[in-house]
Amino acid sequence: MKHENGYWIDENNNRWNDTLSEAEAKKRSDSLCNCRYCHNCHNCRNCHYCHNCHYCRNCHYCHNCHYCHNCHYCRNCHYCRNCCGCYNCSNCCDCRGCYNCSNCCDCRGCRNCDNCCGCCDCRGCYGYTENPALYRTDHIGSRKDQTTFYYGKTNNGKPLQVVCGCFRGDLEEFEKAVLKTHADNDIYREQYLKEIQKVKALFELEEVIHE
């Protein structure tokens, strides 16, 4: 481990900022396997030119990624697998050519999409404005995550789908799930019920607008 230009550098030219001690840098170096020219990474495998990555495998030119597998040219990604050309993505799986996506699954050529798990196996999606209108909550509930309600005039303003973690269903099904799941937690239950009431008001307004 050598020290050069403000970095600890190992024999494979992986480097860590010298804000770490030499021992800490060596520990992170030992956690890498077959990685080259990576910066501030640990527990990565077969990665190249990665920056601030964690638990990545077979990645190339990635920046600030976490738990990625077989990714290329990714930036600011989380929990991605088999992705290529991704930017600012989260919780993605088997994506190609994605930009600014969140919670996507099995998508191809998507840009500016959110919560595409609701439309799995998408191909060539561009701009979520082409899809149904949506309302998204703040980060709430036990998961501290957003819930998305999709709706539109094509269904008389009624919700097409509610997406909350692994839950997929209509508004009535979601309300029943909330009451059951959070029967013993007043805080989380009220957070979701408050959003449900808000969404019902939005849907009623949508019906008036499109009558």
C-alpha positions in Angstrom: 0.0 0.0 0.0 1.6 3.3 -1.1 0.6 6.9 -0.4 0.4 9.2 -3.3 -1.4 12.5 -4.1 -3.8 12.2 -1.1 -4.6 8.5 -1.7 -3.7 5.1 -0.4 -3.1 3.0 -3.5 -2.9 -0.8 -3.6 -1.1 -2.9 -6.1 -4.1 -3.0 -8.5 -4.3 0.8 -8.5 -7.4 0.8 -6.4 -7.3 3.9 -4.1 -8.9 5.3 -1.0 -8.8 8.9 0.3 -6.2 9.4 3.0 -8.8 10.5 5.4 -8.7 6.8 6.1 -5.8 5.4 8.0 -3.4 3.1 6.1 -4.8 0.1 8.1 -8.4 1.0 7.1 -7.4 1.4 3.5 -5.7 -2.0 3.5 -8.8 -3.6 5.1 -10.9 -2.2 2.3 -8.3 -3.3 -0.3 -8.4 -6.8 1.1 -12.2 -6.9 0.6 -11.9 -6.4 -3.1 -11.5 -9.2 -5.6 -10.1 -8.7 -9.1 -10.9 -4.9 -9.0 -8.9 -2.3 -10.9 -8.7 1.5 -10.7 -11.6 1.7 -8.2 -12.0 4.6 -5.7 -13.3 4.3 -2.1 -14.9 0.9 -2.8 -15.3 -2.2 -0.6 -16.6 -5.7 -0.8 -16.7 -5.4 -4.6 -15.9 -8.1 -7.2 -14.5 -7.8 -10.7 -15.1 -4.0 -10.8 -13.3 -1.4 -12.8 -13.2 2.4 -12.5 -15.8 2.4 -9.8 -16.3 5.2 -7.2 -17.7 4.9 -3.8 -19.3 1.5 -4.5 -20.4 -1.2 -2.0 -21.0 -4.9 -2.5 -20.8 -4.5 -6.3 -20.0 -7.3 -8.8 -18.8 -7.2 -12.4 -19.3 -3.4 -12.5 -17.6 -0.9 -14.9 -17.4 2.9 -14.6 -19.9 3.0 -11.7 -20.3 5.9 -9.3 -21.8 5.8 -5.8 -23.5 2.4 -6.4 -24.7 0.0 -3.7 -25.4 -3.7 -4.0 -25.2 -3.6 -7.9 -24.6 -6.8 -10.0 -23.3 -6.9 -13.6 -23.7 -3.1 -14.1 -22.1 -0.8 -16.7 -21.7 2.9 -16.7 -24.0 3.3 -13.7 -24.1 6.4 -11.4 -25.8 6.8 -8.0 -27.5 3.4 -8.3 -28.9 1.2 -5.5 -29.8 -2.5 -5.5 -29.4 -2.7 -9.3 -28.8 -5.9 -11.2 -27.8 -6.6 -14.7 -28.1 -2.9 -15.6 -26.4 -0.9 -18.4 -26.1 2.8 -18.9 -28.1 3.7 -15.8 -28.1 7.1 -14.1 -29.6 8.0 -10.7 -31.5 4.7 -10.4 -32.8 2.9 -7.3 -34.0 -0.7 -6.7 -33.6 -1.6 -10.4 -33.5 -5.1 -11.8 -32.5 -6.3 -15.3 -32.6 -2.8 -16.8 -30.9 -1.5 -20.0 -30.3 2.1 -21.0 -32.2 3.6 -18.0 -32.0 7.3 -16.9 -33.4 8.8 -13.7 -35.5 5.6 -12.8 -36.7 4.3 -9.5 -38.0 0.9 -8.4 -37.9 -0.5 -12.0 -38.0 -4.2 -12.9 -37.2 -5.8 -16.3 -37.3 -2.5 -18.2 -35.5 -1.7 -21.5 -34.7 1.8 -22.8 -36.6 3.6 -20.0 -36.0 7.3 -19.2 -37.4 9.5 -16.4 -39.6 6.6 -15.1 -40.7 6.0 -11.5 -42.0 2.8 -9.8 -42.0 0.8 -13.0 -42.5 -2.4 -11.0 -46.1 -1.5 -11.6 -45.5 -2.0 -15.4 -43.0 -4.9 -15.4 -41.4 -6.0 -18.6 -41.5 -2.5 -20.1 -39.8 -1.8 -23.4 -38.8 1.5 -24.8 -40.6 3.7 -22.2 -39.8 7.4 -22.4 -41.1 10.0 -19.9 -43.6 8.9 -17.3 -46.0 11.6 -18.5 -47.0 9.2 -21.2 -48.3 6.9 -18.5 -51.3 7.4 -16.1 -51.3 10.4 -13.8 -49.9 9.7 -10.4 -49.7 10.9 -6.8 -46.7 10.0 -4.7 -46.4 10.3 -0.9 -43.5 11.4 1.2 -41.3 8.7 2.8 -43.8 7.2 5.3 -44.6 4.0 7.1 -42.4 1.3 8.6 -40.3 1.2 5.3 -39.8 5.0 5.3 -40.6 4.9 1.6 -42.9 6.5 -0.9 -46.3 5.0 -2.0 -47.5 5.8 -5.5 -51.1 6.0 -6.6 -51.7 5.8 -10.4 -55.0 7.2 -11.8 -56.4 8.9 -14.9 -59.5 10.0 -16.7 -59.5 6.8 -18.7 -60.9 5.1 -15.7 -63.2 7.9 -14.6 -60.6 9.2 -12.2 -60.4 6.0 -10.2 -57.0 4.6 -9.2 -55.5 2.2 -11.7 -53.1 0.9 -9.2 -51.4 1.5 -5.8 -47.8 0.6 -5.5 -46.3 0.3 -2.0 -43.3 -1.9 -1.6 -44.4 -5.4 -2.6 -48.1 -4.4 -2.6 -49.9 -4.0 -5.9 -53.6 -3.4 -5.9 -56.5 -0.9 -6.1 -57.3 1.7 -3.5 -59.8 -0.4 -1.7 -57.5 -3.3 -1.4 -54.7 -1.0 -0.2 -56.8 0.5 2.6 -57.8 -3.0 3.8 -54.1 -4.0 3.8 -53.1 -0.9 5.8 -55.8 -1.6 8.4 -54.7 -5.2 8.7 -50.9 -4.7 8.6 -50.8 -1.7 10.9 -53.6 -2.7 13.2 -51.3 -2.4 16.2 -49.4 0.7 15.1 -51.3 3.9 15.3 -48.6 6.1 13.8 -48.0 4.1 10.6 -51.8 3.4 10.2 -52.7 7.0 10.4 -49.9 8.1 8.0 -51.3 5.8 5.3 -55.0 6.5 6.0 -54.2 10.3 5.8 -52.7 9.7 2.3 -55.6 7.5 1.2 -58.1 10.3 2.1 -56.0 12.8 0.3 -55.9 10.6 -2.8 -59.7 10.0 -2.7 -60.1 13.8 -2.8 -57.8 14.0 -5.8 -59.7 11.3 -7.6 -63.0 13.1 -6.9 -61.5 16.3 -8.3 -60.3 14.4 -11.4 -63.9 13.2 -12.0 -65.3 16.7 -11.8 -62.6 18.0 -14.3 -63.3 15.4 -16.9 -67.1 15.2 -16.6 
